[in-house]
Amino acid sequence: MDFLRPAGWSEALEAKANHPDATPIAGGTDVMVELNFDHRRPETLLDLTRIEQLREWSRTERNGVPTVRIGAAVPYARLIEELGTTLPGLAMAARTVGSPQIRNRGTLGGNLASASPAGDGHPPLLASDAEVELESVRGSRTLALADFFTGVKRTAMAPDELIAAVHVPEGTGPQQFSKIGTRNAMVIAVCTFAVALHPRRRGVGTGLGSAAPTPRSATEAEEFLAGALAEDDQWDNPRPLPDSVTEHFGELVARAAAPIDDVRGTAGYRTHALHVLARRTLSWAWNEYRSGTELSGRQRCA
C-alpha cells in the first residue's frame, strides 16, 4: 500500500489527480475500521491531516444568506463546542457520534465521503439546505447535498475530486435531531430524523437517515407543514399545532422513506419509528419557536 502525505491543499489535489483511486484519510474513523476488518484494501492512502485549511471554519454569505463554511477536516467535537448555537441541529447529531475519542477525530467531510445511509451528520445538513464544496486541479464546484448522494456509499464526486468544505446556512429558527439505536451511544443508527424551521423564508427542512439507499428529505412533508403554518398565520402568531397537523406530518415523513430489513431493524419498524420521531421533533421545535416568539413579543412591549 502506498502512503501519500501532501503538505498543502494544492499538493493534495495534484496527488488525487495522479492517483484517482487513492482513498483520502483524515480522522480515519471509517477507513481504519474497514482496514482492520479487511473489508477494504486500497492501493493508496492520501493523508490529509497536514492541511491546515481543512481544519478551519468561517462565517460567510451565500446569495445573501449568512452561512458557515466548515472545512472538511473539522472534527465533531469542535462542531459541538464552537457551532452549537449557530448550527444546533448539526451539533445535536454530532453529540450522538461514537465516543469522545471518535468525536475528537471523526470529521464531517469523512462522514460525507463515506456516504453511508446511516451517517448521523447527513439529516441535519439536508434540513438546513447545506451544500458540498468539491475541488480538483480542474477547479471547484458546489453541489446541493441532496444531489451529492447517488446510492449506497456512492456520491457524485469525480475520481479526481476532494471535499474541501461544507456550506451550511445559519439557523434562523429551532432545529431538532433524533436517533434510534440499540443503545444511547456508540451505535449505528436504526433510523434518524432532523427537522429545521426557517421562519424568515417561511419554510421547513427535513432529513431522514438510515431509511433509504441514500439520506433524503421528506419534501412532501416540508411543503405540507409550511403551507399549514402559512394558512393559519402560525409564523407570526404561533399557537399549539393541531394534532391533525403533527400526525399528517409524521405520515408524510414515513411515506418518504424506503427502508430495508437488516440486522438493526425491520423496514416496518423503521417506518413506524420515523412517524414517531417526526411528530416528536416537530413538537419540540414548534414549542421552542412559540416560546421564543412570545419572549420576543414581551421584550418589544417592555
C-alpha positions in Angstrom: 0.0 0.0 0.0 1.3 3.4 -1.0 1.0 6.3 1.6 0.9 9.9 0.3 1.1 12.8 2.7 0.8 16.2 1.0 1.9 19.3 2.9 -0.7 21.6 1.3 -4.0 21.7 -0.5 -2.7 22.2 -4.0 -0.3 19.3 -3.4 -3.2 17.1 -2.2 -5.2 17.9 -5.4 -2.3 17.1 -7.6 -1.9 13.8 -5.7 -5.6 12.9 -6.2 -5.3 13.8 -9.9 -2.4 11.5 -10.3 -3.9 8.7 -8.1 -7.7 8.9 -8.7 -8.2 5.6 -6.8 -6.4 7.0 -3.7 -8.5 6.8 -0.5 -8.4 10.1 1.5 -7.9 9.8 5.2 -8.3 12.5 7.9 -9.9 11.3 11.1 -9.8 7.7 9.9 -12.8 6.6 11.9 -14.4 4.8 8.9 -11.3 3.9 6.9 -9.3 2.3 9.7 -12.3 0.1 10.7 -12.5 -1.2 7.1 -8.8 -1.8 7.0 -8.7 -3.5 10.4 -11.5 -5.9 9.4 -10.0 -6.4 5.9 -13.2 -5.1 4.3 -11.2 -2.9 2.1 -7.6 -2.8 0.9 -6.9 0.4 -1.1 -3.7 0.6 -3.1 -3.1 4.2 -2.0 -3.9 6.2 1.1 -4.0 10.0 0.8 -3.3 11.5 4.3 -4.9 15.0 4.6 -4.0 15.6 8.3 -1.3 18.2 7.5 -3.6 20.5 5.6 -4.5 23.3 8.0 -7.2 24.9 5.9 -9.3 21.8 6.0 -9.5 22.2 9.8 -10.8 25.7 9.7 -14.4 27.1 9.6 -15.5 30.7 8.9 -18.7 32.8 8.6 -19.5 34.0 5.1 -22.5 34.8 3.0 -24.0 32.9 0.0 -26.8 34.5 -2.1 -27.4 37.0 0.7 -27.8 34.3 3.4 -25.4 34.1 6.4 -23.6 30.8 6.0 -20.9 28.8 7.9 -18.2 27.3 5.7 -16.9 24.2 7.5 -13.6 22.7 6.4 -13.8 19.0 5.6 -11.5 18.0 8.4 -13.2 19.9 11.2 -14.0 17.2 13.9 -17.3 16.6 15.5 -16.1 17.9 18.9 -15.4 21.3 17.5 -18.8 21.4 15.8 -20.4 20.9 19.2 -18.2 23.3 21.1 -17.9 26.1 18.6 -21.0 25.9 16.4 -23.6 24.6 18.8 -25.7 27.7 18.9 -25.3 28.6 15.2 -26.0 25.2 13.8 -27.9 23.5 16.6 -29.3 20.6 14.6 -25.8 19.6 13.4 -24.4 19.9 16.9 -27.2 17.6 18.3 -26.3 15.0 15.7 -22.6 15.4 16.4 -23.2 14.6 20.1 -24.6 11.2 19.1 -21.5 10.2 17.1 -19.4 7.5 18.9 -17.3 8.2 21.9 -15.5 11.4 22.9 -12.4 9.9 21.3 -14.3 9.4 18.0 -15.8 12.9 18.1 -12.3 14.3 18.6 -11.0 12.5 15.5 -14.0 12.0 13.2 -14.7 14.7 10.6 -17.8 15.9 8.8 -16.0 15.6 5.4 -15.2 12.0 6.1 -18.8 11.3 7.1 -19.9 12.8 3.8 -17.3 11.0 1.7 -18.3 7.6 3.2 -21.9 8.3 2.1 -23.4 5.8 4.5 -27.2 6.0 4.6 -26.8 5.9 8.4 -24.4 8.9 8.6 -25.5 11.0 11.6 -24.4 14.3 10.1 -26.4 14.0 6.9 -30.1 14.6 8.1 -29.4 18.0 9.8 -27.4 19.1 6.8 -30.2 18.2 4.5 -32.7 20.0 6.7 -30.5 23.1 6.6 -30.1 23.1 2.8 -26.3 22.5 3.0 -24.0 22.4 0.0 -20.8 20.4 -0.5 -17.8 22.2 -2.0 -15.7 19.9 -4.2 -12.3 20.7 -5.7 -9.8 19.3 -8.1 -7.0 20.6 -10.2 -9.6 21.4 -12.8 -11.4 23.8 -10.5 -14.1 23.9 -7.8 -17.9 23.4 -7.7 -20.6 23.2 -5.1 -23.4 20.7 -5.0 -26.6 20.7 -3.0 -26.4 17.9 -0.5 -29.5 16.2 -2.0 -27.6 15.9 -5.3 -24.4 14.7 -3.7 -25.6 11.2 -2.6 -26.2 8.9 -5.6 -26.5 5.5 -3.9 -25.4 3.3 -1.0 -22.0 4.7 -0.2 -21.8 6.4 -3.6 -21.5 10.1 -4.4 -21.4 12.5 -7.3 -17.7 13.2 -6.7 -15.4 12.8 -9.7 -12.4 10.5 -9.2 -10.0 13.4 -9.0 -12.1 15.5 -6.6 -11.8 16.0 -2.9 -14.3 17.5 -0.4 -13.0 21.0 0.5 -15.8 22.2 2.8 -19.5 22.1 3.6 -21.6 25.3 3.4 -24.4 25.4 6.0 -26.8 28.3 6.2 -27.0 29.7 9.8 -30.1 28.6 11.6 -32.9 31.2 11.9 -35.3 29.0 13.8 -35.4 25.9 16.0 -33.7 22.7 14.8 -34.1 19.2 16.3 -32.5 15.8 15.7 -33.5 12.3 17.0 -31.8 9.0 16.6 -32.9 5.5 17.4 -30.3 2.8 18.1 -29.8 -0.3 20.2 -28.3 1.8 22.9 -27.8 5.5 23.6 -24.3 6.0 22.3 -21.5 4.4 20.1 -24.1 2.8 17.9 -25.0 2.9 14.2 -28.5 4.3 13.8 -31.6 2.2 13.2 -33.0 5.5 11.8 -32.6 9.2 12.3 -34.6 12.3 11.6 -33.9 16.0 11.6 -36.2 19.0 11.3 -35.4 22.7 10.9 -37.8 25.6 10.9 -36.9 28.5 8.7 -39.2 31.4 9.7 -37.5 34.1 7.7 -38.4 32.3 4.4 -41.5 30.6 5.9 -40.0 27.2 5.2 -39.4 23.8 6.7 -36.5 21.4 6.2 -36.2 17.7 7.0 -33.7 14.9 6.7 -34.0 11.2 7.0 -31.2 8.8 7.8 -30.8 5.0 7.7 -34.2 4.9 6.0 -33.4 4.6 2.2 -30.4 3.9 -0.1 -29.3 7.5 0.5 -30.1 10.2 3.1 -33.0 12.1 1.8 -35.5 14.9 2.6 -39.3 14.4 3.1 -40.2 17.1 0.5 -44.0 16.4 0.6 -43.9 16.7 4.4 -42.0 20.0 4.2 -44.5 21.5 1.8 -47.5 20.4 3.8 -46.2 21.8 7.0 -45.1 25.1 5.5 -48.4 25.5 3.9 -50.4 24.7 7.0 -48.4 27.2 9.1 -48.8 29.9 6.5 -52.6 29.2 6.1 -53.2 29.5 9.8 -50.9 32.6 10.3 -48.8 30.5 12.6 -45.5 32.0 11.8 -46.4 35.4 13.1 -49.0 34.3 15.7 -47.8 30.8 16.8 -50.3 28.6 18.7 -50.3 25.0 19.6 -50.3 22.8 16.5 -53.4 20.7 15.9 -52.9 17.0 16.4 -54.1 16.6 12.8 -51.1 18.6 11.5 -48.4 16.8 13.5 -50.0 13.4 12.7 -50.1 14.1 9.0 -46.6 15.5 9.0 -45.4 12.2 10.6 -47.3 10.2 8.0 -45.7 12.1 5.1 -42.2 11.7 6.6 -42.7 7.9 7.0 -44.1 7.8 3.4 -40.8 9.4 2.1 -38.7 6.5 3.5 -37.7 3.4 1.6 -36.2 1.2 4.3 -35.0 -2.3 4.3 -34.8 -5.2 6.7 -31.4 -5.7 8.2 -29.7 -6.8 11.5 -30.5 -3.5 13.1 -34.2 -3.4 12.4 -37.0 -4.2 10.0 -38.4 -2.0 7.3 -41.7 -1.9 9.2 -40.1 -0.8 12.4 -38.1 1.9 10.7 -41.3 3.3 9.0 -43.1 3.4 12.3 -40.2 4.9 14.2 -39.8 7.7 11.6 -43.5 8.5 12.0 -43.0 8.9 15.8 -39.7 10.8 15.5 -41.2 13.3 13.1 -44.1 14.1 15.4 -41.9 14.4 18.4 -39.2 16.5 16.8 -41.7 18.8 15.2 -43.4 19.3 18.6 -40.1 20.1 20.3 -39.1 22.5 17.6 -42.5 24.2 17.5 -42.7 24.6 21.2 -39.3 26.2 21.1 -40.4 28.5 18.3 -43.6 29.5 20.2 -41.6 30.2 23.4 -39.0 32.3 21.5 -41.7 34.3 19.7 -43.6 35.0 22.9 -40.4 36.1 24.7 -39.6 38.4 21.7 -43.0 39.9 21.9 -42.7 40.6 25.6 -39.3 42.2 25.1 -40.7 44.5 22.4 -43.5 45.6 24.8 -41.2 46.2 27.8 
